[in-house]
Structure formats: structure tokens, C-alpha cells
Amino acid sequence: MGLFGRKKIRLGKSTSLNIGKRGISVSQKGGPFTISSRGNASMRLGKGLSKRKKLW
């Protein structure tokens, strides 16, 4: 099992700056959906469950 770490900095109510091992990205949240500047999208399905997909 690999270990990883990341840091999330809030830029506004629904925007955040994410800093991790592979670099920096920005994510925008709208309801149960989150879209990242790296082309990732996630949807919250319920308490503790989510689905992630690569868009591009």
C-alpha cells in the first residue's frame, strides 16, 4: 500500500487549490459534483461514497 499526502487550500466558497506529489491543480465544486483542472470529475453518491472518472 502506497502512502500519499496532499494539501487543500480554500480560495473561495466552492474553489480550492490542491497541492500534492504530482503538482498543483484547481478544483471547482457544484452540488454533489467536483471538476478538477486536471480533467478529473467526482460525484458524491452518499455518505462516504463517491465515484471518480477521468474526463480527458
MOPAC internal coordinates of N, CA, C and O (Angstrom, degrees):
PM7 1SCF
backbone

  N    0.0000 0     0.00 0     0.00 0    0    0    0
  C    1.4464 1     0.00 0     0.00 0    1    0    0
  C    1.5275 1   108.02 1     0.00 0    2    1    0
  O    1.2310 1   120.60 1   -51.13 1    3    2    1
  N    1.3372 1   116.45 1   128.87 1    3    2    1
  C    1.4517 1   120.68 1   179.14 1    5    3    2
  C    1.5167 1   111.96 1   -89.03 1    6    5    3
  O    1.2310 1   121.23 1   -30.04 1    7    6    5
  N    1.2974 1   115.25 1   149.96 1    7    6    5
  C    1.4579 1   120.78 1   176.66 1    9    7    6
  C    1.5170 1   109.43 1  -100.54 1   10    9    7
  O    1.2310 1   120.44 1   -33.59 1   11   10    9
  N    1.2984 1   116.76 1   146.41 1   11   10    9
  C    1.4502 1   120.58 1   177.33 1   13   11   10
  C    1.5116 1   108.91 1  -145.40 1   14   13   11
  O    1.2310 1   121.39 1   -21.15 1   15   14   13
  N    1.3045 1   114.94 1   158.85 1   15   14   13
  C    1.4572 1   120.38 1   177.95 1   17   15   14
  C    1.5062 1   109.56 1  -141.78 1   18   17   15
  O    1.2310 1   120.89 1   -29.19 1   19   18   17
  N    1.3091 1   115.89 1   150.81 1   19   18   17
  C    1.4569 1   120.20 1   177.06 1   21   19   18
  C    1.5178 1   109.08 1  -151.72 1   22   21   19
  O    1.2310 1   121.34 1   -19.54 1   23   22   21
  N    1.2986 1   115.05 1   160.46 1   23   22   21
  C    1.4519 1   122.09 1  -179.04 1   25   23   22
  C    1.5167 1   107.94 1  -127.60 1   26   25   23
  O    1.2310 1   120.16 1   -48.43 1   27   26   25
  N    1.3133 1   117.30 1   131.57 1   27   26   25
  C    1.4605 1   122.69 1   178.73 1   29   27   26
  C    1.5172 1   108.67 1  -114.31 1   30   29   27
  O    1.2310 1   121.10 1   -53.78 1   31   30   29
  N    1.3432 1   115.51 1   126.22 1   31   30   29
  C    1.4610 1   121.88 1   178.50 1   33   31   30
  C    1.5165 1   107.57 1  -116.47 1   34   33   31
  O    1.2310 1   120.45 1   -57.51 1   35   34   33
  N    1.3274 1   116.75 1   122.49 1   35   34   33
  C    1.4561 1   121.88 1   179.63 1   37   35   34
  C    1.5293 1   110.59 1   -73.14 1   38   37   35
  O    1.2310 1   120.52 1   -51.11 1   39   38   37
  N    1.3338 1   116.61 1   128.89 1   39   38   37
  C    1.4625 1   121.98 1   176.86 1   41   39   38
  C    1.5218 1   111.49 1  -104.52 1   42   41   39
  O    1.2310 1   120.40 1   165.27 1   43   42   41
  N    1.2917 1   116.83 1   -14.73 1   43   42   41
  C    1.4578 1   122.87 1   180.00 1   45   43   42
  C    1.5157 1   108.43 1  -173.35 1   46   45   43
  O    1.2310 1   120.67 1    13.58 1   47   46   45
  N    1.3045 1   116.32 1  -166.42 1   47   46   45
  C    1.4602 1   120.49 1  -177.93 1   49   47   46
  C    1.5302 1   112.34 1   -65.15 1   50   49   47
  O    1.2310 1   119.72 1   140.85 1   51   50   49
  N    1.3418 1   118.15 1   -39.15 1   51   50   49
  C    1.4571 1   120.45 1  -176.40 1   53   51   50
  C    1.5278 1   113.72 1  -125.37 1   54   53   51
  O    1.2310 1   119.55 1  -168.95 1   55   54   53
  N    1.3262 1   118.46 1    11.05 1   55   54   53
  C    1.4624 1   122.58 1  -179.17 1   57   55   54
  C    1.5200 1   109.79 1  -120.71 1   58   57   55
  O    1.2310 1   120.82 1   -41.01 1   59   58   57
  N    1.3403 1   116.04 1   138.99 1   59   58   57
  C    1.4584 1   119.29 1   178.54 1   61   59   58
  C    1.5206 1   110.86 1  -141.36 1   62   61   59
  O    1.2310 1   121.05 1   -26.92 1   63   62   61
  N    1.3179 1   115.61 1   153.08 1   63   62   61
  C    1.4497 1   124.74 1   176.61 1   65   63   62
  C    1.5210 1   106.61 1  -103.70 1   66   65   63
  O    1.2310 1   120.40 1   -57.07 1   67   66   65
  N    1.3392 1   116.84 1   122.93 1   67   66   65
  C    1.4539 1   122.27 1  -176.61 1   69   67   66
  C    1.5222 1   109.87 1  -109.59 1   70   69   67
  O    1.2310 1   120.44 1   -54.61 1   71   70   69
  N    1.3197 1   116.76 1   125.39 1   71   70   69
  C    1.4555 1   122.22 1  -179.34 1   73   71   70
  C    1.5236 1   107.72 1  -117.77 1   74   73   71
  O    1.2310 1   120.78 1   -55.75 1   75   74   73
  N    1.3396 1   116.12 1   124.25 1   75   74   73
  C    1.4581 1   120.85 1  -178.42 1   77   75   74
  C    1.5125 1   111.41 1  -143.57 1   78   77   75
  O    1.2310 1   120.64 1    10.25 1   79   78   77
  N    1.3126 1   116.37 1  -169.75 1   79   78   77
  C    1.4513 1   123.27 1  -177.55 1   81   79   78
  C    1.5320 1   112.13 1   -62.49 1   82   81   79
  O    1.2310 1   120.03 1   142.99 1   83   82   81
  N    1.3350 1   117.55 1   -37.01 1   83   82   81
  C    1.4575 1   121.83 1  -176.71 1   85   83   82
  C    1.5140 1   114.32 1   -89.01 1   86   85   83
  O    1.2310 1   119.43 1   176.47 1   87   86   85
  N    1.3220 1   118.69 1    -3.53 1   87   86   85
  C    1.4525 1   120.17 1   178.26 1   89   87   86
  C    1.5096 1   112.99 1   136.63 1   90   89   87
  O    1.2310 1   121.64 1    23.66 1   91   90   89
  N    1.3272 1   114.47 1  -156.34 1   91   90   89
  C    1.4647 1   122.09 1  -174.88 1   93   91   90
  C    1.5331 1   108.51 1  -119.29 1   94   93   91
  O    1.2310 1   120.87 1   -39.98 1   95   94   93
  N    1.3313 1   115.95 1   140.02 1   95   94   93
  C    1.4592 1   120.84 1   174.30 1   97   95   94
  C    1.5168 1   109.36 1  -142.89 1   98   97   95
  O    1.2310 1   121.35 1   -16.69 1   99   98   97
  N    1.3180 1   115.02 1   163.31 1   99   98   97
  C    1.4619 1   122.37 1   178.04 1  101   99   98
  C    1.5219 1   107.11 1  -116.49 1  102  101   99
  O    1.2310 1   120.19 1   -41.51 1  103  102  101
  N    1.3309 1   117.24 1   138.49 1  103  102  101
  C    1.4586 1   120.31 1   177.31 1  105  103  102
  C    1.5205 1   110.18 1  -126.44 1  106  105  103
  O    1.2310 1   121.65 1   -33.06 1  107  106  105
  N    1.3232 1   114.44 1   146.94 1  107  106  105
  C    1.4590 1   122.95 1  -179.42 1  109  107  106
  C    1.5164 1   108.36 1  -121.90 1  110  109  107
  O    1.2310 1   120.37 1   -51.93 1  111  110  109
  N    1.3289 1   116.91 1   128.07 1  111  110  109
  C    1.4490 1   122.10 1  -177.97 1  113  111  110
  C    1.5150 1   110.12 1  -108.14 1  114  113  111
  O    1.2310 1   121.22 1   -40.73 1  115  114  113
  N    1.3357 1   115.27 1   139.27 1  115  114  113
  C    1.4584 1   121.56 1   176.39 1  117  115  114
  C    1.5180 1   109.54 1  -145.33 1  118  117  115
  O    1.2310 1   120.06 1   -80.44 1  119  118  117
  N    1.2978 1   117.50 1    99.56 1  119  118  117
  C    1.4690 1   121.09 1  -176.95 1  121  119  118
  C    1.5248 1   110.24 1    68.42 1  122  121  119
  O    1.2310 1   119.88 1    47.23 1  123  122  121
  N    1.3332 1   117.83 1  -132.77 1  123  122  121
  C    1.4670 1   120.01 1   179.74 1  125  123  122
  C    1.5255 1   113.06 1   -82.05 1  126  125  123
  O    1.2310 1   119.63 1   179.54 1  127  126  125
  N    1.3458 1   118.32 1    -0.46 1  127  126  125
  C    1.4601 1   122.50 1  -177.14 1  129  127  126
  C    1.5193 1   111.87 1  -104.66 1  130  129  127
  O    1.2310 1   120.59 1   -36.83 1  131  130  129
  N    1.3389 1   116.47 1   143.17 1  131  130  129
  C    1.4519 1   123.34 1   173.44 1  133  131  130
  C    1.5207 1   108.44 1  -132.62 1  134  133  131
  O    1.2310 1   120.06 1   -48.03 1  135  134  133
  N    1.3357 1   117.49 1   131.97 1  135  134  133
  C    1.4534 1   122.41 1   178.61 1  137  135  134
  C    1.5187 1   108.46 1  -122.06 1  138  137  135
  O    1.2310 1   120.64 1   -48.43 1  139  138  137
  N    1.3380 1   116.38 1   131.57 1  139  138  137
  C    1.4504 1   123.37 1  -177.59 1  141  139  138
  C    1.5238 1   110.54 1  -102.20 1  142  141  139
  O    1.2310 1   120.61 1   -23.57 1  143  142  141
  N    1.3302 1   116.44 1   156.43 1  143  142  141
  C    1.4588 1   121.49 1   177.19 1  145  143  142
  C    1.5279 1   111.63 1   -69.58 1  146  145  143
  O    1.2310 1   119.54 1   167.17 1  147  146  145
  N    1.3235 1   118.48 1   -12.83 1  147  146  145
  C    1.4661 1   122.31 1   177.20 1  149  147  146
  C    1.5169 1   112.78 1   -89.76 1  150  149  147
  O    1.2310 1   120.13 1  -177.70 1  151  150  149
  N    1.3255 1   117.37 1     2.30 1  151  150  149
  C    1.4580 1   120.61 1   176.98 1  153  151  150
  C    1.5183 1   114.10 1    92.62 1  154  153  151
  O    1.2310 1   119.55 1  -164.31 1  155  154  153
  N    1.3051 1   118.46 1    15.69 1  155  154  153
  C    1.4534 1   121.56 1   177.36 1  157  155  154
  C    1.5221 1   109.79 1   -97.73 1  158  157  155
  O    1.2310 1   120.86 1   -36.93 1  159  158  157
  N    1.3146 1   115.95 1   143.07 1  159  158  157
  C    1.4585 1   121.19 1   175.33 1  161  159  158
  C    1.5186 1   107.86 1  -129.48 1  162  161  159
  O    1.2310 1   120.59 1   -37.58 1  163  162  161
  N    1.3113 1   116.48 1   142.42 1  163  162  161
  C    1.4591 1   120.33 1   175.98 1  165  163  162
  C    1.5210 1   109.09 1  -135.16 1  166  165  163
  O    1.2310 1   121.84 1   -29.63 1  167  166  165
  N    1.3236 1   114.09 1   150.37 1  167  166  165
  C    1.4556 1   120.84 1   179.19 1  169  167  166
  C    1.5206 1   108.36 1  -130.92 1  170  169  167
  O    1.2310 1   120.95 1   -51.24 1  171  170  169
  N    1.3175 1   115.78 1   128.76 1  171  170  169
  C    1.4561 1   121.61 1   178.20 1  173  171  170
  C    1.5246 1   108.20 1   -78.49 1  174  173  171
  O    1.2310 1   120.12 1   -57.77 1  175  174  173
  N    1.3340 1   117.38 1   122.23 1  175  174  173
  C    1.4608 1   122.29 1  -177.15 1  177  175  174
  C    1.5228 1   112.92 1   -95.98 1  178  177  175
  O    1.2310 1   120.51 1   157.37 1  179  178  177
  N    1.2819 1   116.63 1   -22.63 1  179  178  177
  C    1.4555 1   121.37 1  -178.55 1  181  179  178
  C    1.5109 1   108.82 1   171.95 1  182  181  179
  O    1.2310 1   120.55 1    10.77 1  183  182  181
  N    1.2863 1   116.55 1  -169.23 1  183  182  181
  C    1.4543 1   120.52 1  -178.12 1  185  183  182
  C    1.5325 1   110.27 1   -65.89 1  186  185  183
  O    1.2310 1   120.81 1   -68.63 1  187  186  185
  N    1.3338 1   116.05 1   111.37 1  187  186  185
  C    1.4569 1   121.76 1   177.95 1  189  187  186
  C    1.5161 1   115.57 1    81.78 1  190  189  187
  O    1.2310 1   119.21 1  -178.29 1  191  190  189
  N    1.3403 1   119.11 1     1.71 1  191  190  189
  C    1.4529 1   121.99 1  -179.71 1  193  191  190
  C    1.5200 1   110.44 1  -118.29 1  194  193  191
  O    1.2310 1   120.92 1   -41.90 1  195  194  193
  N    1.3277 1   115.85 1   138.10 1  195  194  193
  C    1.4634 1   120.00 1   175.71 1  197  195  194
  C    1.5142 1   109.53 1  -150.09 1  198  197  195
  O    1.2310 1   120.96 1   -20.21 1  199  198  197
  N    1.3269 1   115.76 1   159.79 1  199  198  197
  C    1.4507 1   123.49 1   178.63 1  201  199  198
  C    1.5092 1   108.28 1  -122.12 1  202  201  199
  O    1.2310 1   119.93 1   -49.36 1  203  202  201
  N    1.3461 1   117.74 1   130.64 1  203  202  201
  C    1.4573 1   121.46 1   179.20 1  205  203  202
  C    1.5088 1   110.17 1  -116.84 1  206  205  203
  O    1.2310 1   120.43 1   -32.56 1  207  206  205
  N    1.3392 1   116.78 1   147.44 1  207  206  205
  C    1.4502 1   122.33 1   179.35 1  209  207  206
  C    1.5211 1   109.72 1  -147.79 1  210  209  207
  O    1.2310 1   120.73 1   -37.57 1  211  210  209
  N    1.3195 1   116.21 1   142.43 1  211  210  209
  C    1.4625 1   122.60 1   175.26 1  213  211  210
  C    1.5277 1   108.78 1   -85.64 1  214  213  211
  O    1.2310 1   119.93 1   -57.59 1  215  214  213
  N    1.3401 1   117.74 1   122.41 1  215  214  213
  C    1.4615 1   121.37 1  -177.78 1  217  215  214
  C    1.5225 1   112.59 1   -85.90 1  218  217  215
  O    1.2310 1   119.67 1   139.55 1  219  218  217
  N    1.3212 1   118.24 1   -40.45 1  219  218  217
  C    1.4709 1   121.69 1   178.50 1  221  219  218
  C    1.4785 1   110.79 1  -141.62 1  222  221  219
  O    1.2310 1   120.10 1   180.00 1  223  222  221

